[in-house]
Amino acid sequence: MRIVNREEAVLREFNLYPLWQRRGEPAPIEAASTAVPVVVKVIEPITADNSITVRPSVPQSELANLDWPELKSMVRNCTACKLRAGCTQTVFGVGDEKARWLFVGEGPGADEDAKGEPFVGQAGKLLDNMLMAIKLKRGTDVYIGNIVKCRPPGNRTPEADEIATCLPWLRRQIELIRPKIILALGKTAATALLGRDATLASLRGRLHDYQGIPLIITYHPAYLLRTPADKSKAWQDLCLAVKTMEG
Ligand code: URA
């Protein structure tokens, strides 16, 4: 049986293997991370007239003072939208509360609803591999959260009013974490964080801005499981994130 090394496994995950490599050149993972063309940095200001309305379930002045335990408790007890009645538990988020890297998905699925942790199903396995590809690990300098904290029935996309009600919790999480970069996974996360609607294809591949924090928009791991041909684009987005973090 042939032993597959970590670099090869990562490249295979992104459909980037095999890579032709001349003797004496850097290892494939290094070669791939520097060879991918990266689109010029453009920092976009957030539009003032956000199309997503935020409907806080607590007054902004109260929200702004919540510490981690208070925020967790308020989310746990939140019944502000109809999603809570149909889910097992709220899924707050997981990871290093001082992480430089923040990954934001859409909302819990069945596995996450059962376990109370984001991205623990098949999409989560792919996300873990995406993290590994850029030498990151869940929980170490990485925080993972979602736009909505309760599982939408049948894993449907969260509705605008559900997002509007839940988004303030994530906003406070971001204020507390103060990440150096945010990666929005999929269109729901992108739209909610940018405050405007657009296609994912038109948003990915460049830098955006969330409250002064560089924001990169890439494909949702569940989409990549269905559309592996787009994994190489997600890889480019991850390389842009690494480059951005390297300054
Ligand atoms: N998909 C998401 O967007 N979030 C999760 O936590 C799991 C799957």
py3Dmol code that shows the C-alpha trace and the ligand (Angstrom):
import py3Dmol

protein = """\
ATOM      1  CA  MET A   1       0.000   0.000   0.000  1.00  0.00           C
ATOM      2  CA  ARG A   2       1.332   3.431  -0.948  1.00  0.00           C
ATOM      3  CA  ILE A   3       1.582   5.952   1.905  1.00  0.00           C
ATOM      4  CA  VAL A   4       0.035   9.312   0.976  1.00  0.00           C
ATOM      5  CA  ASN A   5       1.771  12.213   2.709  1.00  0.00           C
ATOM      6  CA  ARG A   6      -0.040  15.206   4.145  1.00  0.00           C
ATOM      7  CA  GLU A   7       0.878  17.583   1.296  1.00  0.00           C
ATOM      8  CA  GLU A   8      -0.315  15.125  -1.311  1.00  0.00           C
ATOM      9  CA  ALA A   9      -3.535  14.520   0.621  1.00  0.00           C
ATOM     10  CA  VAL A  10      -4.173  18.265   0.768  1.00  0.00           C
ATOM     11  CA  LEU A  11      -3.493  18.744  -2.927  1.00  0.00           C
ATOM     12  CA  ARG A  12      -5.757  15.831  -3.738  1.00  0.00           C
ATOM     13  CA  GLU A  13      -8.496  17.437  -1.651  1.00  0.00           C
ATOM     14  CA  PHE A  14      -8.305  20.522  -3.853  1.00  0.00           C
ATOM     15  CA  ASN A  15      -8.041  18.594  -7.123  1.00  0.00           C
ATOM     16  CA  LEU A  16      -4.560  20.020  -7.575  1.00  0.00           C
ATOM     17  CA  TYR A  17      -2.704  16.719  -7.662  1.00  0.00           C
ATOM     18  CA  PRO A  18      -0.526  15.580  -9.348  1.00  0.00           C
ATOM     19  CA  LEU A  19       1.676  18.619  -9.719  1.00  0.00           C
ATOM     20  CA  TRP A  20       4.681  18.433 -12.004  1.00  0.00           C
ATOM     21  CA  GLN A  21       7.669  19.261  -9.902  1.00  0.00           C
ATOM     22  CA  ARG A  22      11.324  19.550 -10.875  1.00  0.00           C
ATOM     23  CA  ARG A  23      13.940  18.156  -8.564  1.00  0.00           C
ATOM     24  CA  GLY A  24      15.131  20.726  -6.045  1.00  0.00           C
ATOM     25  CA  GLU A  25      11.963  22.813  -6.229  1.00  0.00           C
ATOM     26  CA  PRO A  26       9.900  23.516  -3.096  1.00  0.00           C
ATOM     27  CA  ALA A  27       7.462  20.902  -1.797  1.00  0.00           C
ATOM     28  CA  PRO A  28       4.144  20.799  -3.723  1.00  0.00           C
ATOM     29  CA  ILE A  29       2.135  22.579  -1.048  1.00  0.00           C
ATOM     30  CA  GLU A  30       4.591  25.499  -1.050  1.00  0.00           C
ATOM     31  CA  ALA A  31       4.690  25.565  -4.830  1.00  0.00           C
ATOM     32  CA  ALA A  32       0.920  25.617  -5.036  1.00  0.00           C
ATOM     33  CA  SER A  33       0.498  28.319  -2.436  1.00  0.00           C
ATOM     34  CA  THR A  34       2.880  30.700  -4.200  1.00  0.00           C
ATOM     35  CA  ALA A  35       2.043  29.809  -7.781  1.00  0.00           C
ATOM     36  CA  VAL A  36      -1.664  30.580  -7.677  1.00  0.00           C
ATOM     37  CA  PRO A  37      -2.365  33.930  -9.329  1.00  0.00           C
ATOM     38  CA  VAL A  38      -3.874  36.272  -6.795  1.00  0.00           C
ATOM     39  CA  VAL A  39      -6.168  39.086  -7.823  1.00  0.00           C
ATOM     40  CA  VAL A  40      -5.085  42.610  -6.908  1.00  0.00           C
ATOM     41  CA  LYS A  41      -6.162  43.773  -3.473  1.00  0.00           C
ATOM     42  CA  VAL A  42      -9.251  45.948  -3.539  1.00  0.00           C
ATOM     43  CA  ILE A  43     -10.715  46.961  -0.219  1.00  0.00           C
ATOM     44  CA  GLU A  44     -14.370  47.746  -0.675  1.00  0.00           C
ATOM     45  CA  PRO A  45     -16.149  49.915   1.836  1.00  0.00           C
ATOM     46  CA  ILE A  46     -19.345  48.468   3.255  1.00  0.00           C
ATOM     47  CA  THR A  47     -22.312  50.092   1.618  1.00  0.00           C
ATOM     48  CA  ALA A  48     -24.161  52.414   3.960  1.00  0.00           C
ATOM     49  CA  ASP A  49     -27.586  51.274   2.799  1.00  0.00           C
ATOM     50  CA  ASN A  50     -27.299  47.625   3.831  1.00  0.00           C
ATOM     51  CA  SER A  51     -29.969  45.597   2.166  1.00  0.00           C
ATOM     52  CA  ILE A  52     -29.981  43.190   5.141  1.00  0.00           C
ATOM     53  CA  THR A  53     -31.799  44.784   8.016  1.00  0.00           C
ATOM     54  CA  VAL A  54     -30.450  43.908  11.433  1.00  0.00           C
ATOM     55  CA  ARG A  55     -33.151  43.397  13.978  1.00  0.00           C
ATOM     56  CA  PRO A  56     -31.467  43.022  17.359  1.00  0.00           C
ATOM     57  CA  SER A  57     -33.328  41.055  19.976  1.00  0.00           C
ATOM     58  CA  VAL A  58     -31.541  43.123  22.626  1.00  0.00           C
ATOM     59  CA  PRO A  59     -30.870  46.868  22.471  1.00  0.00           C
ATOM     60  CA  GLN A  60     -27.591  47.780  20.807  1.00  0.00           C
ATOM     61  CA  SER A  61     -26.318  49.453  23.989  1.00  0.00           C
ATOM     62  CA  GLU A  62     -26.817  46.211  25.933  1.00  0.00           C
ATOM     63  CA  LEU A  63     -25.380  44.042  23.179  1.00  0.00           C
ATOM     64  CA  ALA A  64     -22.221  46.128  22.981  1.00  0.00           C
ATOM     65  CA  ASN A  65     -21.438  45.412  26.640  1.00  0.00           C
ATOM     66  CA  LEU A  66     -21.973  41.666  26.636  1.00  0.00           C
ATOM     67  CA  ASP A  67     -18.933  39.577  27.562  1.00  0.00           C
ATOM     68  CA  TRP A  68     -18.474  35.973  26.400  1.00  0.00           C
ATOM     69  CA  PRO A  69     -20.427  34.264  29.211  1.00  0.00           C
ATOM     70  CA  GLU A  70     -23.306  36.754  28.927  1.00  0.00           C
ATOM     71  CA  LEU A  71     -23.395  36.458  25.156  1.00  0.00           C
ATOM     72  CA  LYS A  72     -23.363  32.638  25.292  1.00  0.00           C
ATOM     73  CA  SER A  73     -26.147  32.628  27.835  1.00  0.00           C
ATOM     74  CA  MET A  74     -28.287  35.057  25.811  1.00  0.00           C
ATOM     75  CA  VAL A  75     -27.830  33.019  22.635  1.00  0.00           C
ATOM     76  CA  ARG A  76     -28.643  29.793  24.500  1.00  0.00           C
ATOM     77  CA  ASN A  77     -31.887  31.331  25.736  1.00  0.00           C
ATOM     78  CA  CYS A  78     -32.801  33.171  22.533  1.00  0.00           C
ATOM     79  CA  THR A  79     -36.269  32.507  21.113  1.00  0.00           C
ATOM     80  CA  ALA A  80     -36.409  35.646  18.996  1.00  0.00           C
ATOM     81  CA  CYS A  81     -37.202  33.899  15.724  1.00  0.00           C
ATOM     82  CA  LYS A  82     -39.136  30.835  14.644  1.00  0.00           C
ATOM     83  CA  LEU A  83     -36.035  28.677  14.121  1.00  0.00           C
ATOM     84  CA  ARG A  84     -35.552  27.943  17.825  1.00  0.00           C
ATOM     85  CA  ALA A  85     -38.832  26.031  18.069  1.00  0.00           C
ATOM     86  CA  GLY A  86     -37.695  23.546  15.423  1.00  0.00           C
ATOM     87  CA  CYS A  87     -34.115  22.832  16.508  1.00  0.00           C
ATOM     88  CA  THR A  88     -32.563  20.771  19.280  1.00  0.00           C
ATOM     89  CA  GLN A  89     -30.206  23.434  20.601  1.00  0.00           C
ATOM     90  CA  THR A  90     -28.474  26.638  19.591  1.00  0.00           C
ATOM     91  CA  VAL A  91     -25.029  26.280  18.020  1.00  0.00           C
ATOM     92  CA  PHE A  92     -23.012  29.191  19.306  1.00  0.00           C
ATOM     93  CA  GLY A  93     -19.633  28.796  17.602  1.00  0.00           C
ATOM     94  CA  VAL A  94     -16.400  27.091  18.470  1.00  0.00           C
ATOM     95  CA  GLY A  95     -12.724  27.810  18.721  1.00  0.00           C
ATOM     96  CA  ASP A  96     -10.124  30.188  19.962  1.00  0.00           C
ATOM     97  CA  GLU A  97     -11.877  33.272  21.320  1.00  0.00           C
ATOM     98  CA  LYS A  98      -8.808  35.329  20.429  1.00  0.00           C
ATOM     99  CA  ALA A  99      -8.399  33.754  16.975  1.00  0.00           C
ATOM    100  CA  ARG A 100      -6.888  35.717  14.125  1.00  0.00           C
ATOM    101  CA  TRP A 101      -8.882  33.602  11.658  1.00  0.00           C
ATOM    102  CA  LEU A 102     -12.680  33.586  11.647  1.00  0.00           C
ATOM    103  CA  PHE A 103     -14.666  31.271   9.364  1.00  0.00           C
ATOM    104  CA  VAL A 104     -18.391  31.947   9.023  1.00  0.00           C
ATOM    105  CA  GLY A 105     -20.876  29.458   7.591  1.00  0.00           C
ATOM    106  CA  GLU A 106     -24.601  29.641   7.071  1.00  0.00           C
ATOM    107  CA  GLY A 107     -26.267  27.737   9.860  1.00  0.00           C
ATOM    108  CA  PRO A 108     -26.235  24.381  11.640  1.00  0.00           C
ATOM    109  CA  GLY A 109     -27.282  21.222   9.825  1.00  0.00           C
ATOM    110  CA  ALA A 110     -28.516  17.982  11.389  1.00  0.00           C
ATOM    111  CA  ASP A 111     -25.102  16.911  12.736  1.00  0.00           C
ATOM    112  CA  GLU A 112     -24.378  20.344  14.192  1.00  0.00           C
ATOM    113  CA  ASP A 113     -27.842  20.543  15.714  1.00  0.00           C
ATOM    114  CA  ALA A 114     -27.258  17.195  17.440  1.00  0.00           C
ATOM    115  CA  LYS A 115     -23.743  18.015  18.649  1.00  0.00           C
ATOM    116  CA  GLY A 116     -24.060  21.740  19.336  1.00  0.00           C
ATOM    117  CA  GLU A 117     -20.919  22.539  17.340  1.00  0.00           C
ATOM    118  CA  PRO A 118     -20.552  24.081  13.869  1.00  0.00           C
ATOM    119  CA  PHE A 119     -19.261  22.110  10.894  1.00  0.00           C
ATOM    120  CA  VAL A 120     -19.049  18.615  12.358  1.00  0.00           C
ATOM    121  CA  GLY A 121     -20.672  16.736   9.435  1.00  0.00           C
ATOM    122  CA  GLN A 122     -19.304  15.994   5.959  1.00  0.00           C
ATOM    123  CA  ALA A 123     -18.938  19.684   5.102  1.00  0.00           C
ATOM    124  CA  GLY A 124     -17.064  20.102   8.377  1.00  0.00           C
ATOM    125  CA  LYS A 125     -14.592  17.386   7.400  1.00  0.00           C
ATOM    126  CA  LEU A 126     -13.886  19.262   4.203  1.00  0.00           C
ATOM    127  CA  LEU A 127     -13.542  22.509   6.145  1.00  0.00           C
ATOM    128  CA  ASP A 128     -11.013  20.826   8.455  1.00  0.00           C
ATOM    129  CA  ASN A 129      -9.038  19.753   5.373  1.00  0.00           C
ATOM    130  CA  MET A 130      -9.240  23.279   3.966  1.00  0.00           C
ATOM    131  CA  LEU A 131      -7.834  24.537   7.270  1.00  0.00           C
ATOM    132  CA  MET A 132      -5.097  21.933   7.170  1.00  0.00           C
ATOM    133  CA  ALA A 133      -4.200  23.008   3.641  1.00  0.00           C
ATOM    134  CA  ILE A 134      -3.217  26.416   4.968  1.00  0.00           C
ATOM    135  CA  LYS A 135      -1.626  24.962   8.091  1.00  0.00           C
ATOM    136  CA  LEU A 136      -4.492  25.849  10.398  1.00  0.00           C
ATOM    137  CA  LYS A 137      -6.412  23.707  12.824  1.00  0.00           C
ATOM    138  CA  ARG A 138      -9.886  24.037  14.294  1.00  0.00           C
ATOM    139  CA  GLY A 139      -9.571  25.635  17.718  1.00  0.00           C
ATOM    140  CA  THR A 140      -6.022  26.928  17.330  1.00  0.00           C
ATOM    141  CA  ASP A 141      -6.044  30.560  16.196  1.00  0.00           C
ATOM    142  CA  VAL A 142      -9.283  29.686  14.395  1.00  0.00           C
ATOM    143  CA  TYR A 143     -12.874  30.396  15.336  1.00  0.00           C
ATOM    144  CA  ILE A 144     -15.820  28.905  13.431  1.00  0.00           C
ATOM    145  CA  GLY A 145     -19.291  30.386  13.575  1.00  0.00           C
ATOM    146  CA  ASN A 146     -22.482  30.675  11.595  1.00  0.00           C
ATOM    147  CA  ILE A 147     -24.850  33.396  10.467  1.00  0.00           C
ATOM    148  CA  VAL A 148     -27.773  31.744  12.258  1.00  0.00           C
ATOM    149  CA  LYS A 149     -27.417  29.758  15.478  1.00  0.00           C
ATOM    150  CA  CYS A 150     -30.391  27.454  15.042  1.00  0.00           C
ATOM    151  CA  ARG A 151     -30.863  24.780  12.410  1.00  0.00           C
ATOM    152  CA  PRO A 152     -33.363  25.790   9.729  1.00  0.00           C
ATOM    153  CA  PRO A 153     -35.911  23.000   9.118  1.00  0.00           C
ATOM    154  CA  GLY A 154     -34.762  20.529   6.483  1.00  0.00           C
ATOM    155  CA  ASN A 155     -31.518  22.505   6.157  1.00  0.00           C
ATOM    156  CA  ARG A 156     -33.227  25.186   4.103  1.00  0.00           C
ATOM    157  CA  THR A 157     -31.516  28.532   3.621  1.00  0.00           C
ATOM    158  CA  PRO A 158     -32.246  30.885   6.525  1.00  0.00           C
ATOM    159  CA  GLU A 159     -34.847  33.507   5.668  1.00  0.00           C
ATOM    160  CA  ALA A 160     -34.100  37.233   5.690  1.00  0.00           C
ATOM    161  CA  ASP A 161     -35.971  37.876   8.955  1.00  0.00           C
ATOM    162  CA  GLU A 162     -34.155  34.983  10.671  1.00  0.00           C
ATOM    163  CA  ILE A 163     -30.795  36.346   9.525  1.00  0.00           C
ATOM    164  CA  ALA A 164     -31.762  39.858  10.592  1.00  0.00           C
ATOM    165  CA  THR A 165     -32.704  38.625  14.051  1.00  0.00           C
ATOM    166  CA  CYS A 166     -29.656  36.428  14.575  1.00  0.00           C
ATOM    167  CA  LEU A 167     -26.916  38.526  12.981  1.00  0.00           C
ATOM    168  CA  PRO A 168     -26.356  40.818  15.992  1.00  0.00           C
ATOM    169  CA  TRP A 169     -25.084  37.791  17.978  1.00  0.00           C
ATOM    170  CA  LEU A 170     -22.421  37.103  15.375  1.00  0.00           C
ATOM    171  CA  ARG A 171     -21.566  40.784  15.175  1.00  0.00           C
ATOM    172  CA  ARG A 172     -20.904  40.820  18.918  1.00  0.00           C
ATOM    173  CA  GLN A 173     -18.849  37.625  18.604  1.00  0.00           C
ATOM    174  CA  ILE A 174     -16.720  39.364  15.968  1.00  0.00           C
ATOM    175  CA  GLU A 175     -16.294  42.412  18.237  1.00  0.00           C
ATOM    176  CA  LEU A 176     -15.076  40.133  21.029  1.00  0.00           C
ATOM    177  CA  ILE A 177     -12.809  37.959  18.877  1.00  0.00           C
ATOM    178  CA  ARG A 178     -11.361  40.864  16.875  1.00  0.00           C
ATOM    179  CA  PRO A 179     -10.084  38.553  14.107  1.00  0.00           C
ATOM    180  CA  LYS A 180      -7.486  39.692  11.606  1.00  0.00           C
ATOM    181  CA  ILE A 181      -9.370  38.072   8.735  1.00  0.00           C
ATOM    182  CA  ILE A 182     -12.844  36.720   8.088  1.00  0.00           C
ATOM    183  CA  LEU A 183     -13.700  34.048   5.551  1.00  0.00           C
ATOM    184  CA  ALA A 184     -17.349  33.921   4.581  1.00  0.00           C
ATOM    185  CA  LEU A 185     -18.267  30.418   3.438  1.00  0.00           C
ATOM    186  CA  GLY A 186     -20.995  30.640   0.824  1.00  0.00           C
ATOM    187  CA  LYS A 187     -23.502  33.172  -0.351  1.00  0.00           C
ATOM    188  CA  THR A 188     -25.588  33.418   2.820  1.00  0.00           C
ATOM    189  CA  ALA A 189     -22.566  34.333   4.938  1.00  0.00           C
ATOM    190  CA  ALA A 190     -21.258  36.667   2.247  1.00  0.00           C
ATOM    191  CA  THR A 191     -24.549  38.498   1.819  1.00  0.00           C
ATOM    192  CA  ALA A 192     -25.132  38.854   5.549  1.00  0.00           C
ATOM    193  CA  LEU A 193     -21.641  40.140   6.303  1.00  0.00           C
ATOM    194  CA  LEU A 194     -21.485  42.469   3.303  1.00  0.00           C
ATOM    195  CA  GLY A 195     -25.031  43.679   3.792  1.00  0.00           C
ATOM    196  CA  ARG A 196     -25.861  43.334   0.117  1.00  0.00           C
ATOM    197  CA  ASP A 197     -26.808  40.653  -2.321  1.00  0.00           C
ATOM    198  CA  ALA A 198     -24.600  39.516  -5.182  1.00  0.00           C
ATOM    199  CA  THR A 199     -23.554  36.268  -6.788  1.00  0.00           C
ATOM    200  CA  LEU A 200     -20.779  34.366  -5.076  1.00  0.00           C
ATOM    201  CA  ALA A 201     -18.857  34.217  -8.353  1.00  0.00           C
ATOM    202  CA  SER A 202     -18.816  38.017  -8.495  1.00  0.00           C
ATOM    203  CA  LEU A 203     -17.661  38.337  -4.874  1.00  0.00           C
ATOM    204  CA  ARG A 204     -14.955  35.717  -4.554  1.00  0.00           C
ATOM    205  CA  GLY A 205     -11.329  36.152  -5.593  1.00  0.00           C
ATOM    206  CA  ARG A 206     -10.831  39.589  -4.040  1.00  0.00           C
ATOM    207  CA  LEU A 207     -10.741  41.350  -0.714  1.00  0.00           C
ATOM    208  CA  HIS A 208     -13.773  42.939   0.877  1.00  0.00           C
ATOM    209  CA  ASP A 209     -14.126  44.686   4.201  1.00  0.00           C
ATOM    210  CA  TYR A 210     -16.194  43.979   7.293  1.00  0.00           C
ATOM    211  CA  GLN A 211     -15.897  46.836   9.785  1.00  0.00           C
ATOM    212  CA  GLY A 212     -12.223  47.348   8.899  1.00  0.00           C
ATOM    213  CA  ILE A 213     -11.437  43.605   8.890  1.00  0.00           C
ATOM    214  CA  PRO A 214     -10.393  42.011   5.583  1.00  0.00           C
ATOM    215  CA  LEU A 215     -13.200  39.748   4.389  1.00  0.00           C
ATOM    216  CA  ILE A 216     -12.735  36.971   1.859  1.00  0.00           C
ATOM    217  CA  ILE A 217     -15.663  35.240   0.298  1.00  0.00           C
ATOM    218  CA  THR A 218     -15.371  31.684  -0.866  1.00  0.00           C
ATOM    219  CA  TYR A 219     -17.468  28.652  -1.604  1.00  0.00           C
ATOM    220  CA  HIS A 220     -19.326  26.807   1.122  1.00  0.00           C
ATOM    221  CA  PRO A 221     -17.772  23.377   1.798  1.00  0.00           C
ATOM    222  CA  ALA A 222     -21.158  21.687   1.207  1.00  0.00           C
ATOM    223  CA  TYR A 223     -21.248  23.270  -2.270  1.00  0.00           C
ATOM    224  CA  LEU A 224     -17.696  22.068  -2.890  1.00  0.00           C
ATOM    225  CA  LEU A 225     -18.721  18.523  -1.969  1.00  0.00           C
ATOM    226  CA  ARG A 226     -21.367  18.744  -4.691  1.00  0.00           C
ATOM    227  CA  THR A 227     -19.149  20.623  -7.136  1.00  0.00           C
ATOM    228  CA  PRO A 228     -15.573  19.422  -6.666  1.00  0.00           C
ATOM    229  CA  ALA A 229     -14.517  21.164  -9.893  1.00  0.00           C
ATOM    230  CA  ASP A 230     -14.703  24.458  -7.975  1.00  0.00           C
ATOM    231  CA  LYS A 231     -12.329  23.307  -5.252  1.00  0.00           C
ATOM    232  CA  SER A 232      -9.386  24.835  -7.079  1.00  0.00           C
ATOM    233  CA  LYS A 233     -11.103  28.245  -6.897  1.00  0.00           C
ATOM    234  CA  ALA A 234     -11.608  27.781  -3.160  1.00  0.00           C
ATOM    235  CA  TRP A 235      -7.914  26.979  -2.952  1.00  0.00           C
ATOM    236  CA  GLN A 236      -7.134  30.292  -4.689  1.00  0.00           C
ATOM    237  CA  ASP A 237      -9.328  32.067  -2.138  1.00  0.00           C
ATOM    238  CA  LEU A 238      -7.464  30.397   0.717  1.00  0.00           C
ATOM    239  CA  CYS A 239      -4.159  31.453  -0.839  1.00  0.00           C
ATOM    240  CA  LEU A 240      -5.448  35.020  -1.042  1.00  0.00           C
ATOM    241  CA  ALA A 241      -6.321  34.793   2.652  1.00  0.00           C
ATOM    242  CA  VAL A 242      -2.830  33.548   3.527  1.00  0.00           C
ATOM    243  CA  LYS A 243      -1.246  36.304   1.435  1.00  0.00           C
ATOM    244  CA  THR A 244      -3.444  38.898   3.113  1.00  0.00           C
ATOM    245  CA  MET A 245      -2.426  37.629   6.543  1.00  0.00           C
ATOM    246  CA  GLU A 246       1.220  37.725   5.545  1.00  0.00           C
ATOM    247  CA  GLY A 247       0.711  41.401   4.712  1.00  0.00           C
TER     248      GLY A 247
END
"""
ligand_1 = """\
8
URA
N -23.104 24.290 7.171
C -22.973 25.499 7.740
O -23.124 26.511 7.098
N -22.669 25.547 9.032
C -22.484 24.466 9.767
O -22.206 24.603 10.945
C -22.611 23.225 9.145
C -22.929 23.147 7.848
"""
view = py3Dmol.view(width=600, height=400)
view.addModel(protein, "pdb")
view.setStyle({"model": 0}, {"cartoon": {"style": "trace"}})
view.addModel(ligand_1, "xyz")
view.setStyle({"model": 1}, {"stick": {}})
view.zoomTo()
view.show()
